[in-house]
């Protein structure tokens, strides 16, 4: 029957992705986990938009892939899904329309390009449904192995940050050791630095002898700040400090700032001011959702959209948070708790 043929195509596609290690390049909603092969996938969302701080341009994908790679990858994903494959991009996307996908044009700053935010605006995830999310680099990798039978495990990594003397776009194997990539490229400085695999909003701190982490797009180096000694500390009115608050002069200056890894303030109770709403381009009440997560109120979490979100969707709000709360950690723990309780 037609239904059994569709199921077989999906099973074959899932098996192909799993056997070639390609599922690890995607994330499943709900729970923001590596997709489970064999699950019923309602839709798949591909984002070709990365508007995180200092993120590399989407044109860098031309160093790794051809237009046919993206088309072949989309064709396989159509078999893996019961529904549609949505392809989100902005005006800078250089490869044209991807055949067989639903075109979604994205406008606005971070986190508008996150696959979860795109899904929340186009086709939200409901309880009992599953979607997959991936970026354009992952789509190209899928298509390359479909087309040629050979994997493309090189990554175009942007070396960025105020502590980098020679910013560069590096073509390196995924999971590369970081030390050789930084050699001779950092500023001569006596203060400590923080090396981040990824961007400053969602990346993870690593040691100089560490490894490049997924999603293998960016490496950022900033001052650590643990050896700073300044008058008034975080409360200083120095115009050299960036701030989202109009209480500080840095808020009004149109200039480039050099961030450090300091918290710059103490943690306190959540201030219900609607502050997070400015950084959440989706029909979600982030403050109430976070409170439901903290209290482990499963019913409220479900009603407030826990199945639609991932920690990265709260990264910009965490940066601007007056309360200095670890919002991404809270969401990650909430998703893990929900999965443990319901599955």
DRENDO-1510 file (C-alpha; in Angstrom, 1 decimal, always signed):
<recs>
REC; n; res; u; v; w
REC; 1; UNK; +0.0; +0.0; +0.0 .
REC; 2; UNK; +1.0; +3.7; -0.3 .
REC; 3; UNK; +1.2; +4.0; +3.5 .
REC; 4; UNK; +3.6; +1.1; +3.8 .
REC; 5; UNK; +5.8; +2.5; +1.0 .
REC; 6; UNK; +6.0; +5.8; +2.8 .
REC; 7; UNK; +6.9; +4.1; +6.0 .
REC; 8; UNK; +9.6; +2.0; +4.3 .
REC; 9; UNK; +11.1; +5.1; +2.7 .
REC; 10; UNK; +11.2; +6.9; +6.1 .
REC; 11; UNK; +12.8; +3.8; +7.7 .
REC; 12; UNK; +15.4; +3.6; +5.0 .
REC; 13; UNK; +16.2; +7.4; +5.3 .
REC; 14; UNK; +16.5; +7.2; +9.1 .
REC; 15; UNK; +18.8; +4.2; +8.8 .
REC; 16; UNK; +21.0; +5.9; +6.2 .
REC; 17; UNK; +21.3; +9.0; +8.4 .
REC; 18; UNK; +22.1; +7.0; +11.5 .
REC; 19; UNK; +24.6; +4.7; +9.9 .
REC; 20; UNK; +26.6; +7.6; +8.5 .
REC; 21; UNK; +26.6; +9.6; +11.8 .
REC; 22; UNK; +24.5; +12.4; +10.3 .
REC; 23; UNK; +21.8; +12.3; +13.0 .
REC; 24; UNK; +24.3; +13.8; +15.4 .
REC; 25; UNK; +24.2; +17.0; +13.3 .
REC; 26; UNK; +20.5; +17.5; +14.0 .
REC; 27; UNK; +18.3; +18.3; +17.0 .
REC; 28; UNK; +14.9; +17.0; +17.8 .
REC; 29; UNK; +12.1; +19.0; +19.2 .
REC; 30; UNK; +10.8; +18.4; +21.8 .
REC; 31; UNK; +13.7; +18.1; +24.3 .
REC; 32; UNK; +16.5; +19.4; +22.0 .
REC; 33; UNK; +18.2; +16.1; +21.7 .
REC; 34; UNK; +19.9; +14.1; +19.0 .
REC; 35; UNK; +17.0; +12.6; +16.9 .
REC; 36; UNK; +15.8; +9.1; +17.6 .
REC; 37; UNK; +15.7; +7.1; +14.4 .
REC; 38; UNK; +12.4; +5.4; +13.7 .
REC; 39; UNK; +10.3; +8.2; +15.3 .
REC; 40; UNK; +7.5; +9.8; +13.3 .
REC; 41; UNK; +8.8; +13.2; +12.1 .
REC; 42; UNK; +6.1; +15.7; +11.4 .
REC; 43; UNK; +8.3; +18.3; +9.7 .
REC; 44; UNK; +12.0; +19.1; +9.3 .
REC; 45; UNK; +13.4; +22.7; +9.6 .
REC; 46; UNK; +16.7; +23.8; +8.0 .
REC; 47; UNK; +18.1; +27.2; +9.0 .
REC; 48; UNK; +20.6; +28.9; +6.8 .
REC; 49; UNK; +20.7; +32.0; +9.0 .
REC; 50; UNK; +23.3; +32.5; +11.7 .
REC; 51; UNK; +23.1; +36.0; +13.1 .
REC; 52; UNK; +24.9; +35.3; +16.4 .
REC; 53; UNK; +27.7; +37.7; +17.4 .
REC; 54; UNK; +30.6; +37.6; +14.9 .
REC; 55; UNK; +29.1; +34.6; +13.1 .
REC; 56; UNK; +30.6; +33.8; +9.7 .
REC; 57; UNK; +28.7; +34.7; +6.6 .
REC; 58; UNK; +26.5; +32.1; +5.0 .
REC; 59; UNK; +28.6; +32.6; +1.8 .
REC; 60; UNK; +31.4; +30.6; +3.5 .
REC; 61; UNK; +29.4; +27.5; +2.8 .
REC; 62; UNK; +30.6; +27.9; -0.8 .
REC; 63; UNK; +34.0; +26.8; +0.4 .
REC; 64; UNK; +32.6; +23.4; +1.3 .
REC; 65; UNK; +29.5; +22.6; -0.7 .
REC; 66; UNK; +27.9; +23.0; -4.1 .
REC; 67; UNK; +24.2; +23.8; -4.8 .
REC; 68; UNK; +23.6; +20.1; -5.7 .
REC; 69; UNK; +24.7; +19.0; -2.2 .
REC; 70; UNK; +21.8; +21.0; -0.7 .
REC; 71; UNK; +19.3; +19.7; -3.2 .
REC; 72; UNK; +20.4; +16.1; -2.6 .
REC; 73; UNK; +20.2; +16.6; +1.2 .
REC; 74; UNK; +16.7; +18.1; +1.0 .
REC; 75; UNK; +15.6; +15.1; -1.2 .
REC; 76; UNK; +16.7; +12.6; +1.5 .
REC; 77; UNK; +15.1; +14.7; +4.3 .
REC; 78; UNK; +11.8; +14.7; +2.4 .
REC; 79; UNK; +11.8; +10.9; +2.7 .
REC; 80; UNK; +12.7; +11.0; +6.4 .
REC; 81; UNK; +9.7; +13.2; +7.2 .
REC; 82; UNK; +5.9; +12.7; +7.0 .
REC; 83; UNK; +5.4; +16.4; +6.2 .
REC; 84; UNK; +7.4; +19.2; +4.8 .
REC; 85; UNK; +11.0; +20.3; +4.8 .
REC; 86; UNK; +11.2; +24.0; +5.5 .
REC; 87; UNK; +14.2; +25.9; +4.4 .
REC; 88; UNK; +14.8; +29.3; +6.2 .
REC; 89; UNK; +17.2; +31.8; +4.8 .
REC; 90; UNK; +17.8; +35.6; +4.6 .
REC; 91; UNK; +18.6; +37.8; +1.6 .
REC; 92; UNK; +22.3; +36.7; +1.7 .
REC; 93; UNK; +21.7; +33.1; +0.8 .
REC; 94; UNK; +23.7; +32.5; -2.4 .
REC; 95; UNK; +22.5; +29.2; -3.7 .
REC; 96; UNK; +18.9; +30.0; -4.8 .
REC; 97; UNK; +15.8; +28.0; -4.2 .
REC; 98; UNK; +16.2; +24.5; -2.8 .
REC; 99; UNK; +13.9; +22.2; -4.8 .
REC; 100; UNK; +11.3; +20.4; -2.8 .
REC; 101; UNK; +11.5; +22.6; +0.2 .
REC; 102; UNK; +9.1; +25.2; +1.6 .
REC; 103; UNK; +10.8; +28.6; +1.4 .
REC; 104; UNK; +10.9; +30.7; +4.6 .
REC; 105; UNK; +12.6; +34.2; +4.6 .
REC; 106; UNK; +13.9; +35.4; +7.9 .
REC; 107; UNK; +14.4; +39.0; +9.0 .
REC; 108; UNK; +15.7; +40.3; +12.3 .
REC; 109; UNK; +18.5; +39.7; +14.7 .
REC; 110; UNK; +19.4; +36.8; +17.0 .
REC; 111; UNK; +17.6; +34.5; +17.8 .
REC; 112; UNK; +15.4; +34.9; +14.7 .
REC; 113; UNK; +17.5; +32.4; +12.8 .
REC; 114; UNK; +17.3; +29.6; +15.3 .
REC; 115; UNK; +15.4; +26.6; +13.9 .
REC; 116; UNK; +13.2; +26.5; +17.0 .
REC; 117; UNK; +12.1; +30.1; +16.6 .
REC; 118; UNK; +11.4; +29.5; +12.9 .
REC; 119; UNK; +9.2; +26.5; +13.7 .
REC; 120; UNK; +7.4; +28.4; +16.4 .
REC; 121; UNK; +6.4; +31.0; +13.9 .
REC; 122; UNK; +5.7; +28.7; +10.9 .
REC; 123; UNK; +4.3; +25.5; +12.4 .
REC; 124; UNK; +4.6; +25.2; +16.2 .
REC; 125; UNK; +5.3; +21.9; +17.8 .
REC; 126; UNK; +2.4; +20.4; +19.8 .
REC; 127; UNK; +2.4; +17.7; +22.5 .
REC; 128; UNK; +2.9; +14.3; +20.8 .
REC; 129; UNK; +4.6; +15.7; +17.7 .
REC; 130; UNK; +8.2; +15.5; +16.7 .
REC; 131; UNK; +10.2; +17.8; +14.4 .
REC; 132; UNK; +13.9; +17.8; +13.4 .
REC; 133; UNK; +16.1; +20.9; +13.1 .
REC; 134; UNK; +19.5; +21.4; +11.5 .
REC; 135; UNK; +21.6; +24.1; +9.9 .
REC; 136; UNK; +22.6; +24.5; +6.3 .
REC; 137; UNK; +26.1; +23.1; +6.9 .
REC; 138; UNK; +24.5; +19.8; +8.1 .
REC; 139; UNK; +22.2; +19.8; +5.1 .
REC; 140; UNK; +25.3; +20.1; +2.8 .
REC; 141; UNK; +27.0; +17.2; +4.6 .
REC; 142; UNK; +24.0; +15.0; +4.1 .
REC; 143; UNK; +23.7; +15.9; +0.5 .
REC; 144; UNK; +27.4; +15.3; -0.2 .
REC; 145; UNK; +27.4; +11.8; +1.1 .
REC; 146; UNK; +24.2; +11.1; -0.8 .
REC; 147; UNK; +25.7; +12.4; -4.0 .
REC; 148; UNK; +29.2; +10.9; -3.8 .
REC; 149; UNK; +29.2; +8.3; -1.1 .
REC; 150; UNK; +32.0; +10.2; +0.6 .
REC; 151; UNK; +31.5; +12.4; +3.7 .
REC; 152; UNK; +32.6; +16.0; +3.9 .
REC; 153; UNK; +34.0; +16.4; +7.4 .
REC; 154; UNK; +35.8; +19.7; +6.8 .
REC; 155; UNK; +34.3; +22.8; +8.5 .
REC; 156; UNK; +34.6; +26.5; +7.7 .
REC; 157; UNK; +35.4; +27.9; +11.2 .
REC; 158; UNK; +35.5; +31.7; +11.8 .
REC; 159; UNK; +38.3; +32.6; +14.3 .
REC; 160; UNK; +36.9; +35.7; +16.0 .
REC; 161; UNK; +36.9; +37.9; +19.1 .
REC; 162; UNK; +38.7; +41.0; +20.4 .
REC; 163; UNK; +41.7; +39.0; +21.6 .
REC; 164; UNK; +42.4; +37.7; +18.1 .
REC; 165; UNK; +45.1; +39.6; +16.3 .
REC; 166; UNK; +44.5; +37.9; +13.0 .
REC; 167; UNK; +40.8; +36.9; +12.4 .
REC; 168; UNK; +40.5; +34.3; +9.8 .
REC; 169; UNK; +38.2; +31.7; +8.2 .
REC; 170; UNK; +39.8; +28.3; +8.7 .
REC; 171; UNK; +39.1; +25.1; +6.8 .
REC; 172; UNK; +39.7; +22.4; +9.3 .
REC; 173; UNK; +38.4; +18.9; +10.2 .
REC; 174; UNK; +35.5; +18.8; +12.6 .
REC; 175; UNK; +36.7; +18.2; +16.2 .
REC; 176; UNK; +40.1; +19.7; +15.5 .
REC; 177; UNK; +42.5; +20.4; +18.4 .
REC; 178; UNK; +42.2; +24.2; +19.1 .
REC; 179; UNK; +45.9; +25.0; +20.0 .
REC; 180; UNK; +47.3; +24.9; +16.4 .
REC; 181; UNK; +44.4; +27.0; +15.2 .
REC; 182; UNK; +45.2; +29.8; +17.7 .
REC; 183; UNK; +49.0; +29.7; +17.3 .
REC; 184; UNK; +50.4; +33.0; +16.2 .
REC; 185; UNK; +46.9; +34.6; +15.9 .
REC; 186; UNK; +46.2; +36.0; +19.4 .
REC; 187; UNK; +47.2; +39.4; +20.7 .
REC; 188; UNK; +50.3; +39.6; +22.9 .
REC; 189; UNK; +48.7; +40.1; +26.3 .
REC; 190; UNK; +49.5; +39.3; +29.9 .
REC; 191; UNK; +45.9; +38.9; +31.0 .
REC; 192; UNK; +44.0; +35.7; +30.9 .
REC; 193; UNK; +41.8; +34.8; +28.0 .
REC; 194; UNK; +38.6; +32.7; +27.6 .
REC; 195; UNK; +38.4; +30.5; +24.6 .
REC; 196; UNK; +34.9; +29.7; +23.4 .
REC; 197; UNK; +34.0; +27.0; +20.9 .
REC; 198; UNK; +31.1; +28.7; +19.2 .
REC; 199; UNK; +29.7; +32.2; +19.6 .
REC; 200; UNK; +29.6; +34.1; +22.9 .
REC; 201; UNK; +25.9; +33.5; +23.5 .
REC; 202; UNK; +25.7; +29.7; +23.2 .
REC; 203; UNK; +29.3; +28.5; +22.9 .
REC; 204; UNK; +31.1; +26.5; +25.6 .
REC; 205; UNK; +34.4; +27.4; +27.2 .
REC; 206; UNK; +37.3; +25.1; +26.4 .
REC; 207; UNK; +41.0; +24.9; +27.3 .
REC; 208; UNK; +43.7; +25.8; +24.9 .
REC; 209; UNK; +44.4; +22.1; +24.4 .
REC; 210; UNK; +40.7; +21.3; +23.9 .
REC; 211; UNK; +38.8; +20.4; +20.8 .
REC; 212; UNK; +36.4; +22.2; +18.5 .
REC; 213; UNK; +32.8; +21.5; +19.5 .
REC; 214; UNK; +29.6; +21.1; +17.5 .
REC; 215; UNK; +28.3; +22.9; +15.4 .
REC; 216; UNK; +31.9; +23.6; +14.2 .
REC; 217; UNK; +31.3; +27.1; +12.8 .
REC; 218; UNK; +33.1; +29.5; +15.1 .
REC; 219; UNK; +35.9; +29.9; +17.6 .
REC; 220; UNK; +35.8; +33.1; +19.8 .
REC; 221; UNK; +38.5; +34.4; +22.1 .
REC; 222; UNK; +37.8; +37.2; +24.7 .
REC; 223; UNK; +39.4; +38.4; +27.9 .
REC; 224; UNK; +38.5; +36.2; +30.9 .
REC; 225; UNK; +38.3; +39.2; +33.3 .
REC; 226; UNK; +39.4; +37.2; +36.4 .
REC; 227; UNK; +42.5; +39.4; +36.7 .
REC; 228; UNK; +40.7; +42.8; +36.4 .
REC; 229; UNK; +40.9; +45.4; +39.1 .
REC; 230; UNK; +38.8; +48.4; +38.4 .
REC; 231; UNK; +37.2; +51.2; +40.5 .
REC; 232; UNK; +33.5; +50.3; +41.4 .
REC; 233; UNK; +33.7; +47.0; +39.5 .
REC; 234; UNK; +30.5; +46.2; +37.6 .
REC; 235; UNK; +28.9; +49.5; +38.8 .
REC; 236; UNK; +31.5; +51.6; +37.0 .
REC; 237; UNK; +30.1; +54.2; +34.6 .
REC; 238; UNK; +33.0; +53.8; +32.2 .
REC; 239; UNK; +31.9; +54.4; +28.6 .
REC; 240; UNK; +34.1; +51.5; +27.6 .
REC; 241; UNK; +31.5; +49.0; +28.9 .
REC; 242; UNK; +28.7; +47.8; +26.8 .
REC; 243; UNK; +25.2; +47.6; +28.4 .
REC; 244; UNK; +21.6; +47.0; +27.6 .
REC; 245; UNK; +20.5; +49.3; +30.4 .
REC; 246; UNK; +20.0; +53.0; +29.8 .
REC; 247; UNK; +21.6; +53.5; +33.3 .
REC; 248; UNK; +25.0; +53.3; +31.7 .
REC; 249; UNK; +26.6; +55.5; +29.1 .
REC; 250; UNK; +27.7; +52.5; +27.0 .
REC; 251; UNK; +24.0; +52.0; +26.0 .
REC; 252; UNK; +24.0; +55.1; +23.9 .
REC; 253; UNK; +27.4; +54.7; +22.1 .
REC; 254; UNK; +27.4; +53.3; +18.6 .
REC; 255; UNK; +30.8; +51.6; +18.9 .
REC; 256; UNK; +32.4; +48.2; +19.1 .
REC; 257; UNK; +33.0; +46.9; +22.6 .
REC; 258; UNK; +35.4; +44.3; +23.9 .
REC; 259; UNK; +33.3; +41.9; +26.2 .
REC; 260; UNK; +34.9; +39.9; +29.0 .
REC; 261; UNK; +33.7; +36.7; +30.6 .
REC; 262; UNK; +32.7; +38.3; +33.9 .
REC; 263; UNK; +29.2; +38.2; +35.3 .
REC; 264; UNK; +29.2; +41.9; +36.0 .
REC; 265; UNK; +26.7; +41.9; +38.8 .
REC; 266; UNK; +25.2; +39.5; +41.4 .
REC; 267; UNK; +22.4; +36.9; +40.8 .
REC; 268; UNK; +19.0; +37.8; +42.3 .
REC; 269; UNK; +15.4; +36.9; +42.1 .
REC; 270; UNK; +13.7; +37.1; +38.7 .
REC; 271; UNK; +12.4; +40.6; +37.9 .
REC; 272; UNK; +9.0; +40.3; +36.2 .
REC; 273; UNK; +9.4; +43.3; +33.9 .
REC; 274; UNK; +8.8; +41.8; +30.5 .
REC; 275; UNK; +12.5; +42.1; +29.8 .
REC; 276; UNK; +12.8; +38.7; +28.2 .
REC; 277; UNK; +10.0; +39.3; +25.7 .
REC; 278; UNK; +12.2; +41.7; +23.6 .
REC; 279; UNK; +14.6; +38.8; +22.9 .
REC; 280; UNK; +12.0; +36.1; +22.1 .
REC; 281; UNK; +10.6; +36.4; +18.5 .
REC; 282; UNK; +7.8; +33.8; +19.2 .
REC; 283; UNK; +4.4; +33.6; +20.8 .
REC; 284; UNK; +5.8; +32.4; +24.1 .
REC; 285; UNK; +5.8; +34.0; +27.6 .
REC; 286; UNK; +9.4; +33.3; +28.6 .
REC; 287; UNK; +9.2; +34.6; +32.2 .
REC; 288; UNK; +6.2; +32.4; +33.0 .
REC; 289; UNK; +7.7; +29.4; +31.2 .
REC; 290; UNK; +10.9; +29.8; +33.2 .
REC; 291; UNK; +9.0; +30.0; +36.5 .
REC; 292; UNK; +7.1; +26.8; +35.6 .
REC; 293; UNK; +10.4; +25.1; +34.8 .
REC; 294; UNK; +11.9; +26.1; +38.1 .
REC; 295; UNK; +8.9; +24.9; +40.0 .
REC; 296; UNK; +8.8; +21.7; +37.9 .
REC; 297; UNK; +5.1; +22.3; +37.1 .
REC; 298; UNK; +4.7; +20.0; +34.1 .
REC; 299; UNK; +1.2; +21.0; +33.2 .
REC; 300; UNK; +2.1; +24.7; +33.1 .
REC; 301; UNK; +5.3; +24.0; +31.2 .
REC; 302; UNK; +3.3; +22.2; +28.5 .
REC; 303; UNK; +0.7; +25.0; +28.3 .
REC; 304; UNK; +3.5; +27.7; +28.0 .
REC; 305; UNK; +5.3; +26.1; +25.1 .
REC; 306; UNK; +8.1; +23.9; +26.6 .
REC; 307; UNK; +8.0; +21.6; +23.6 .
REC; 308; UNK; +8.9; +24.4; +21.2 .
REC; 309; UNK; +12.0; +25.7; +22.8 .
REC; 310; UNK; +15.7; +24.9; +23.3 .
REC; 311; UNK; +18.3; +26.5; +25.5 .
REC; 312; UNK; +19.8; +28.5; +22.7 .
REC; 313; UNK; +16.5; +30.4; +22.2 .
REC; 314; UNK; +17.0; +32.0; +25.6 .
REC; 315; UNK; +20.7; +33.0; +25.0 .
REC; 316; UNK; +20.0; +36.7; +24.1 .
REC; 317; UNK; +17.6; +37.1; +27.0 .
REC; 318; UNK; +20.3; +35.6; +29.3 .
REC; 319; UNK; +22.8; +38.1; +28.1 .
REC; 320; UNK; +20.5; +41.0; +28.9 .
REC; 321; UNK; +19.0; +39.6; +32.0 .
REC; 322; UNK; +19.1; +42.1; +34.9 .
REC; 323; UNK; +18.8; +39.1; +37.4 .
REC; 324; UNK; +21.9; +37.4; +36.0 .
REC; 325; UNK; +20.0; +34.0; +36.0 .
REC; 326; UNK; +21.4; +31.1; +34.0 .
REC; 327; UNK; +18.4; +30.8; +31.7 .
REC; 328; UNK; +19.9; +28.3; +29.2 .
REC; 329; UNK; +20.9; +26.0; +32.1 .
REC; 330; UNK; +17.3; +26.3; +33.6 .
REC; 331; UNK; +15.8; +25.4; +30.2 .
REC; 332; UNK; +18.2; +22.5; +29.7 .
REC; 333; UNK; +17.4; +21.0; +33.1 .
REC; 334; UNK; +13.7; +21.5; +32.5 .
REC; 335; UNK; +13.8; +19.6; +29.2 .
REC; 336; UNK; +15.8; +16.8; +30.8 .
REC; 337; UNK; +13.3; +16.6; +33.7 .
REC; 338; UNK; +10.3; +16.6; +31.4 .
REC; 339; UNK; +11.8; +13.8; +29.2 .
REC; 340; UNK; +12.6; +11.7; +32.3 .
REC; 341; UNK; +9.1; +12.1; +33.6 .
REC; 342; UNK; +7.1; +11.5; +30.4 .
REC; 343; UNK; +9.1; +8.9; +28.5 .
</recs>
